[in-house]
């Protein structure tokens, strides 16, 4: 059978084969196909090799179910009329792979760029509304609160479109140069104030510790002096006691030997003069060397010794 005869006899079979193959299509991993019949939603097609009714059904759109990100840069105004500039990153995705969700994503907007524009404007509007209720000095410390507020406000809107907000990160918050300069001056002045306060506290602590140390030293010195005086007093008292006992014993022995006890006083007198001469350091001591003067001195020593012996008894 010639090719011409085959084509003329089985042309209808060739048309059926071509129509069959024209109905085959593939959906890549990470996408969901939306099939329409005469322009009306009919069903979804999951990843892999799929078949649609040739001519009648059409692959309207392939919806990505992967995470997508977009960077945002916009301006907001605080409650005290300061311009704030934001740089943020938005991470979002299709809510799930259910047919109802995919249908929302496919038909809510004419094109994907329209959805992106609405999403960006919604994020910007939420942040501007929140920032407008805050003051300039508060904004820098409210990064986390801003993100939480926007997620709460935007996630409900995105759910109506079939999307879910995965994450929102505010990467940078800046102000006008004039405001930044004034903020830097405030920070610098606060740092200087803190440094001055720290220096004052350190100086106060140093002086306090020095005064405490000086007071302790004086106290220790006073205690030592008092203890030394007490010991000196005890030593003098002990010396006098020993002298008195020795003199008493010597006097008793001289009485038993029928000797004059004044010899002891005379010996003390001569020993005193000897010590003056040996251990004196240039001081001038005037002594009355006349017999009357010596006699007077001897009587004074004798009276002192008798008084000391009486006190010891």
C-alpha positions as CSV (number, residue, x, y, z in Angstrom):
1,X,0.0,0.0,0.0
2,X,1.4,3.3,-1.0
3,X,1.7,6.3,1.3
4,X,-0.7,8.3,-0.8
5,X,-3.3,5.5,-0.6
6,X,-2.8,5.2,3.2
7,X,-3.2,8.9,3.7
8,X,-6.3,9.1,1.6
9,X,-7.9,6.1,3.3
10,X,-7.0,6.7,7.0
11,X,-6.8,10.5,7.1
12,X,-9.3,10.5,10.0
13,X,-7.0,8.3,12.1
14,X,-4.1,10.7,11.6
15,X,-6.3,13.6,12.8
16,X,-7.3,11.6,15.9
17,X,-3.7,10.9,16.7
18,X,-2.7,14.5,16.3
19,X,-5.6,15.6,18.4
20,X,-4.6,13.1,21.1
21,X,-1.0,14.3,21.2
22,X,-2.2,17.9,21.2
23,X,-4.1,17.2,24.4
24,X,-0.9,16.1,26.3
25,X,0.9,18.7,28.4
26,X,3.2,18.7,31.4
27,X,3.2,20.6,34.7
28,X,6.6,21.1,36.2
29,X,7.4,20.4,39.9
30,X,6.5,23.3,42.1
31,X,3.5,24.4,39.9
32,X,-0.2,23.7,39.7
33,X,-2.0,24.0,36.4
34,X,-5.5,25.6,36.1
35,X,-7.6,24.1,33.4
36,X,-10.6,26.0,31.9
37,X,-13.4,24.8,29.5
38,X,-14.6,27.5,27.2
39,X,-13.1,30.1,29.6
40,X,-14.7,28.7,32.7
41,X,-12.7,27.0,35.5
42,X,-12.9,23.3,35.3
43,X,-10.2,21.6,37.4
44,X,-6.5,21.7,38.5
45,X,-3.6,19.7,37.1
46,X,-0.8,18.5,39.4
47,X,2.8,18.1,38.4
48,X,3.6,15.5,35.7
49,X,2.3,14.5,32.3
50,X,-1.4,15.3,32.0
51,X,-4.1,15.3,29.4
52,X,-6.7,17.8,28.5
53,X,-9.6,17.7,26.0
54,X,-8.1,19.0,22.7
55,X,-9.6,22.3,21.5
56,X,-12.2,22.4,24.3
57,X,-9.9,22.6,27.4
58,X,-7.1,25.1,27.9
59,X,-4.3,25.5,30.4
60,X,-5.3,28.9,31.7
61,X,-2.4,29.4,34.1
62,X,0.4,27.6,35.9
63,X,0.4,28.7,39.5
64,X,3.7,28.5,41.4
65,X,3.4,27.0,44.9
66,X,7.0,27.7,45.8
67,X,8.0,30.4,48.3
68,X,8.5,33.8,46.7
69,X,10.2,36.9,48.0
70,X,10.1,40.6,47.1
71,X,12.1,43.5,48.4
72,X,10.4,46.7,49.4
73,X,11.6,50.2,49.9
74,X,9.2,52.9,51.0
75,X,8.8,55.9,53.2
76,X,6.6,56.5,56.3
77,X,6.0,59.5,58.6
78,X,5.9,59.3,62.4
79,X,3.5,61.0,64.7
80,X,5.9,63.8,65.3
81,X,6.4,64.4,61.5
82,X,9.7,62.7,61.0
83,X,10.4,60.8,57.7
84,X,11.4,57.2,58.1
85,X,12.7,55.1,55.3
86,X,12.3,51.3,55.3
87,X,14.0,48.5,53.5
88,X,12.3,45.1,54.0
89,X,12.0,41.7,52.5
90,X,8.7,39.9,52.1
91,X,8.4,36.1,51.9
92,X,5.1,34.6,50.8
93,X,3.5,31.6,49.1
94,X,0.3,30.0,48.0
95,X,-1.7,29.0,51.1
96,X,-2.1,25.4,50.1
97,X,-2.7,23.1,47.0
98,X,-6.5,22.8,47.4
99,X,-8.6,23.4,44.4
100,X,-10.5,26.3,46.0
101,X,-7.2,28.0,47.0
102,X,-5.7,27.6,43.5
103,X,-8.9,29.0,42.0
104,X,-8.6,32.1,44.2
105,X,-5.0,32.6,43.2
106,X,-5.8,32.2,39.5
107,X,-8.9,34.4,39.2
108,X,-8.6,37.1,41.9
109,X,-6.3,39.3,39.7
110,X,-6.0,39.8,36.0
111,X,-2.2,39.2,36.1
112,X,0.4,38.3,38.7
113,X,1.9,41.8,38.6
114,X,-1.5,43.2,39.7
115,X,-1.4,40.9,42.7
116,X,2.2,41.9,43.6
117,X,1.3,45.6,43.4
118,X,-1.7,45.1,45.7
119,X,0.5,43.0,48.1
120,X,3.2,45.7,48.2
121,X,0.7,48.5,48.8
122,X,-1.0,46.5,51.5
123,X,2.3,46.0,53.4
124,X,3.3,49.6,53.0
125,X,-0.1,50.8,54.2
126,X,0.0,48.7,57.3
127,X,3.5,49.8,58.2
128,X,2.7,53.5,57.6
129,X,-0.4,53.2,59.7
130,X,1.5,51.8,62.6
131,X,4.4,54.2,62.3
132,X,2.1,57.2,62.2
133,X,1.0,56.3,65.8
134,X,4.6,56.3,67.1
135,X,7.2,59.0,67.7
136,X,10.6,59.2,66.0
137,X,12.5,58.0,69.1
138,X,10.3,54.9,69.4
139,X,10.6,53.6,65.9
140,X,14.1,52.2,66.0
141,X,13.2,50.0,69.1
142,X,9.9,48.7,67.6
143,X,11.3,46.6,64.7
144,X,9.8,43.4,66.1
145,X,6.5,45.0,67.0
146,X,6.1,46.5,63.5
147,X,6.7,43.0,62.0
148,X,4.1,41.4,64.3
149,X,1.6,44.1,63.6
150,X,2.0,43.9,59.8
151,X,1.7,40.1,59.9
152,X,-1.5,40.3,61.8
153,X,-3.0,42.9,59.5
154,X,-1.8,41.5,56.2
155,X,-2.2,37.7,56.7
156,X,-6.0,38.0,56.8
157,X,-6.0,40.0,53.5
158,X,-3.7,37.5,51.8
159,X,-5.8,34.6,52.9
160,X,-8.7,36.1,50.8
161,X,-6.4,36.0,47.8
162,X,-5.2,32.4,48.4
163,X,-1.8,33.4,49.8
164,X,0.0,33.2,53.1
165,X,2.6,35.6,54.5
166,X,5.6,33.4,55.5
167,X,7.9,36.1,56.8
168,X,8.5,39.8,56.9
169,X,11.9,41.2,57.7
170,X,12.7,44.8,58.2
171,X,16.4,45.0,57.1
172,X,17.0,48.8,57.5
173,X,15.3,51.8,59.2
174,X,16.8,55.2,58.4
175,X,15.9,58.8,58.9
176,X,16.7,62.1,57.1
177,X,20.3,63.2,57.5
178,X,19.4,66.1,59.8
179,X,17.5,63.8,62.1
180,X,20.4,61.3,62.1
181,X,22.9,64.0,62.9
182,X,20.7,65.2,65.8
183,X,20.3,61.6,67.1
184,X,24.1,61.2,66.9
185,X,24.6,64.3,69.0
186,X,22.1,63.1,71.5
187,X,23.8,59.7,71.8
188,X,27.2,61.4,72.1
189,X,26.0,63.8,74.8
190,X,24.4,60.9,76.7
191,X,27.7,59.0,76.4
192,X,29.6,62.0,77.8
193,X,27.1,62.4,80.6
194,X,27.4,58.7,81.5
195,X,31.2,58.9,81.3
196,X,31.2,62.0,83.6
197,X,28.9,60.2,86.0
198,X,31.1,57.1,86.0
199,X,34.2,59.2,86.5
200,X,32.5,61.0,89.4
201,X,31.5,57.7,91.0
202,X,35.0,56.4,90.6
203,X,36.5,59.5,92.2
204,X,33.9,59.3,95.0
205,X,34.7,55.6,95.6
206,X,38.5,56.4,95.5
207,X,38.2,59.2,98.0
208,X,35.8,57.2,100.2
209,X,38.2,54.2,100.2
210,X,41.2,56.5,100.9
211,X,39.3,58.1,103.8
212,X,38.4,54.7,105.1
213,X,42.0,53.5,104.8
214,X,43.3,56.6,106.5
215,X,40.7,56.2,109.3
216,X,41.7,52.6,109.7
217,X,45.3,53.5,109.8
218,X,44.7,56.2,112.5
219,X,42.6,53.7,114.4
220,X,45.3,51.0,114.2
221,X,48.0,53.5,115.2
222,X,45.9,54.7,118.1
223,X,45.3,51.1,119.2
224,X,49.0,50.4,118.9
225,X,49.9,53.5,120.8
226,X,47.4,52.7,123.5
227,X,48.8,49.2,123.8
228,X,52.3,50.4,123.8
229,X,51.5,52.9,126.5
230,X,49.8,50.2,128.5
231,X,52.8,48.0,128.2
232,X,55.2,50.9,129.1
233,X,53.1,51.6,132.1
234,X,53.2,48.0,133.1
235,X,57.0,47.9,132.6
236,X,57.5,51.1,134.7
237,X,55.2,49.7,137.4
238,X,57.1,46.4,137.4
239,X,60.4,48.2,137.4
240,X,59.4,50.3,140.4
241,X,58.1,47.3,142.2
242,X,61.3,45.4,141.6
243,X,63.3,48.4,142.7
244,X,61.2,48.8,145.8
245,X,61.5,45.2,146.7
246,X,65.3,45.2,146.1
247,X,65.6,48.4,148.2
248,X,63.5,46.9,151.0
249,X,65.6,43.8,151.1
250,X,68.8,45.8,151.0
251,X,67.6,48.0,153.8
252,X,66.6,45.1,155.9
253,X,70.0,43.4,155.4
254,X,71.8,46.7,156.3
255,X,69.8,47.1,159.4
256,X,70.6,43.6,160.5
257,X,74.3,44.4,159.9
258,X,73.9,47.7,161.9
259,X,74.7,49.8,158.8
260,X,73.2,53.1,157.8
261,X,70.6,52.7,155.1
262,X,71.5,56.1,153.7
263,X,74.3,54.4,151.9
264,X,71.8,52.9,149.5
265,X,70.4,56.3,148.7
266,X,74.0,57.6,148.2
267,X,74.7,54.7,145.9
268,X,71.5,55.5,143.8
269,X,72.6,59.2,143.7
270,X,76.1,58.3,142.3
271,X,74.6,55.8,139.9
272,X,72.3,58.4,138.5
273,X,75.2,60.9,138.0
274,X,77.1,58.1,136.3
275,X,74.2,57.3,133.9
276,X,73.8,61.0,133.1
277,X,77.5,61.1,132.1
278,X,77.5,57.9,130.1
279,X,74.2,58.1,128.2
280,X,73.5,61.8,128.0
281,X,73.1,63.2,124.5
282,X,74.2,66.7,124.9
283,X,71.4,67.8,127.3
284,X,72.5,70.0,130.1
285,X,71.6,68.9,133.6
286,X,72.3,71.1,136.6
287,X,73.1,69.4,139.9
288,X,73.8,70.9,143.2
289,X,77.1,69.3,144.3
290,X,77.3,71.0,147.6
291,X,76.8,68.9,150.8
292,X,73.6,70.8,151.5
293,X,72.3,70.2,148.0
294,X,73.2,66.5,148.1
295,X,71.6,66.2,151.5
296,X,68.4,67.8,150.2
297,X,68.4,65.5,147.2
298,X,69.0,62.4,149.4
299,X,66.1,63.4,151.6
300,X,63.8,63.8,148.5
301,X,64.9,60.4,147.2
302,X,64.3,58.8,150.6
303,X,60.8,60.4,150.9
304,X,59.9,59.1,147.4
305,X,61.2,55.7,148.1
306,X,59.2,55.5,151.4
307,X,56.1,56.7,149.6
308,X,56.6,54.0,146.9
309,X,57.1,51.3,149.5
310,X,54.0,52.4,151.3
311,X,52.0,52.3,148.1
312,X,53.3,48.8,147.3
313,X,52.2,47.5,150.7
